[in-house]
Amino acid sequence: MNAVFILLQYLVPQHALSRLVGWLAEVRHPRWLKNGMIATFIRAFGVDMNEAEERYPEAYANFNAFFTRPLRPGARPLAAAGLVCPADGAVSQIGRIEEHSLLQAKGRRYSTWALLGGDEERAAQFRNGHFATIYLSPRDYHRVHMPIEGELVATRYVPGKLFSVNGTTAEGVDRLFARNERLICYFETPAGPMALVLVGAMIVAGIDTVWEGQVAPPPRAVRDRDYRSLPTSVRLAQGEEMGRFKLGSTVILLFPEGAVEWDPALQAGSATRLGQPLGSLSQGAGAHSG
């Protein structure tokens, strides 16, 4: 069955299907259709609406407003840790980068160079560094927050495929995260440079950031933006929202060698909640800034 599931992803028109879902997710009328989609989704995936700022499906203008719903105040307190989890979800993989190689799943690896859209200079910053991959399932809260305070340096949008990013596909599709559409955000932090990568997926209707709004899907070409030249910098505090997915996907964090130490309680398959401890800063963290 897993082989059939993966094969179907090669055969279906990934972008056309995702854009159709994106259109449906913006539908406001008829209200019975909008409310029905939301209620069906809540039942199918067991969404806990008690954590939401607005508990009732009828209160949301459309499906996207429901899917990117804010949490009630105090629902995700920040731990006193150097690094906190950026999102609800589950650890897909976490550990060390071996030279330029990241673990995707058992028997499958991919390179930082490929993940970062062919940027050799930036990939070199993370040689033998540290990575964490967090998968957001459909039932999860879908806003992404800062694991550590940082100033935005640059972004790179990389067009690509839209494979599902669940465990089955991660185990069966080579270089999955380096093939899918993604937005790479570079920050300078107390731990040195950090790459925060938002990976698109099947029926993900968009990726938003707090500083630019919807970034994907734009025209199908690589797009770079340098934020150091702006008159006003983009600075975000630890725990502050930085972006969101319109339907589920994956967040990947990269740090330089010796910059951080992951919480030993976290391993592949561990559930995560926004704000829980993710790790600590190593002695000498920040020495790689530049």
N, C-alpha and C positions, 0 to 999 in steps of 0.2 A: 504493500500500500504506500509506503514511503517513496518508493521509486516512481509510482504513478503520480503522486502528489507533486514531486519535483518535475517530472516530465510535463505535466500540465502547465507549470509555470513557464516553461520554455515555449509552449505552444500558444498560450493565450496572448492577446494584444495587451501587454502590461500597462502601457501608458494610456491607451484608449479606455481601458477598464477603470483605471485609477481616476482619470478625468471625469468619467461618467459618475463614479461614486462621489467625487468632489462636487459635481453639480447637484446631485441628490442631497448631499449634506448641507447645502445652502438653501434648500427649499423651505419656504415659510408657509405657503398655502398650497393645498387645503390643510388646515390645522390638524385634521384627523390623520392625515398621512404623516406629517411631521411628528405628532405625538405618538403615533403608532410605531414609527421607526425607533424612537427613543425608548419607549416602553419595552419593545421587543428586544432591543440590545441589552437593556438592564437585566431582563430575565435570562437571556441566553448566556451572558457572561458573569452573572452574579455581581454586578456593580454595587458597591456599598454607598448609597446616596446619603447616609447619615453623616458622612465626612464632608459632603459638599456644602458650599455656602448657600446654595438654593437646592432643596431636596426634591422639589416636585418637577417632573418632566414637562408639564404644561407651561412652566415658567420660562423655558428656554426658547429663544426666537427661532432656532433651527438646530439641526443635529450637530453642526460644528460647535455651536455655543455650548451645547451639552457636553460634547466630547472634550472640549478644552476648559471645562468648568473649573472655577477656582475652588479651593478648599475653604472650609470655615476657619476663622481665625483660631490659632492655637492647635490646629490639627496635626501639624508637623513641626514640633519644636526643634531647634538646632542643638545638636550635641556640642559640648565643649571639646572640639577636636580640630586639628590642623586642616583636615580634609573631611567634608561631609558628603554623603551620597547625593548626587544631583537629581535623582528621580526615583519614583517608585518603580519597582520591577523585579528583576532577578539578575544575578551575575551570570553572564554567559561564560566569560573567561577573565582571569585577573592574574597579573604576575609581572615577570621581567620580559623586556624586549631582548631577544638574542641577536646581537649585532643590529640588523634592521628587520628582524622577523618576529611577527606576532602570532600567537596561537589563536586560531579561529575555532577549531574543534579537534577532537582526537584524530590525528593523521592529516590535518589540514592547517597550513600556515599561509601567511601573506605578508607583504612587506609594508613598512611605513611609507616608503617611496610611492607605492601604488595607492595606498590609502589617501595620501596627501596630494593626489593628482599629479604625480611626477615632479614635485618640488624637491629636488635633491638637497638644496641648502637647508631648508627647514627640516627635512627628514633627518639630516645629520645631527640636528640638535637633540634628537631622541635616540641616538644610537646607544644600545645597551641600557636603555631607560626603563620606564615602568608604564604599564597600560592596564586599563580596566574597561571591560565591555559590559554594558548593562542593557538588557532587553526589556522593553516596555510591552506588556501584553495588552490586549484590547480592554481589559477591565481596569487597568491602572489609571492613575492620575497622569495626565499627559503634558504637564508643563515641566520644563527643565530649568534647574536652578544652579547657581554657581557653587562648586565644591569648595572654593577658596576665593577670596577677594582678588580682583584683577582688573587691568586696563586693556581694553580691546586694541589690538595692534593691526590686524588684517583679517579678511575673510576670503575664502575661495569656494565658489560654487562649482561643483563638478557634476555634469549630467551623467546619466548611466541607466542601468536596468532598474527594475522594480521587483526583484524577487522578494518573497516573504523572508523575514529575518528570524523566524522561530528556530528552535533547536534542530528540527528535522532538516530544514534547508541549510542551516549552518554546517551540519554534518555531511550534506550531500552535494553542495554547490561550491566549487573551487573559487577562492578569492572573493567570497560573497560581498564583504563590506567594501572591498576595493572596486567592485563592479557596479554597485547600486548608486543611484543618485544620492548626493550628500552635500552638506554645507560644513566647511571646515572653519572654525573660529579660533584665532590665535590670540592668546592673552599673555601679558606679563604679570606675574604673580610673585608673592614672597617665596615660592618654590622655584622660581625661574620661569622659563617659557612653558606654557601649557597649550596643548591643542585639544579643543573640545569639538568632536565631530558628531553632527546630527545626520544619521543615515536614513534615507527614505526607504520605502518598502511597498509591496503590493497594496493597492488601494489607499495608500497614504495620499491624501488630497492636498497636502501642503506642509511646508515648514516655515514657521514664523520666527522672527527675532524681535526683542523689545525695542531695538534701535532702528529697525528698518521695516517692520511689518512682514508681509509675506515675501519670502525669498525664492522659494521653489513652489510650483514650477514656473521658471522664467524661460526665455528663449534657450534652445538646446545647445548651449555653448559654455565653455569654461568662463567664469567671470571672477576677476580679482578686484578687491577693494582695499585700499590702504587707509586706515583710520588715524594714522599718526599725523597726517597732513591737515586734518580738520581743525577749525578754530576751537571747537569744544570737544574734549576727549570723552570717550564712553568708559565710565568707571562703574563697576558693579561690586557690591558687597557680598561677602559669603552668605549663601542662602537666598540671595536675590534672584528673581526670575530672569532668565536670559533668552528663553525661547519656548516654543511649543510645537507639538506635532498634531496635525489634523488626521488622526488615526495613528495606530501604534507603530513603533519602530525601535531604534537602537541608538544609544549614546556611547561613544568611545572617548576615553581620556588618555592623553599621552603626557608624560613628564620626563625630564632628562635623567640621565644616570645619577644615582645617589641623591636625588632630590626628595623622594618620599619613601615611606614604608607603609604598605597596605595593612589594614587591620587583619591579623591572622585568623579572625573568626570568619572572614569572607573567603569563599572558594566557589568554584563553578557550581551553579544551582542554588546558591544562597539567595533568599529573598532580600530585597532592599526596600527601605522606606526613605523618602526624602528627609534629609537632616540627620540621619543616624551616622555614627562614625564610619568613615571610609578609610582613614589612615592618618598618619602624622607626618610632619616635615622632618627630614633628616638633618643632622648637624651639617652646617655649611650649605643648606638649601638656599637657592637664589644666586649661587656663585656662577650659574650657567646663564644668567640674564644677559641680554644683549640684543 
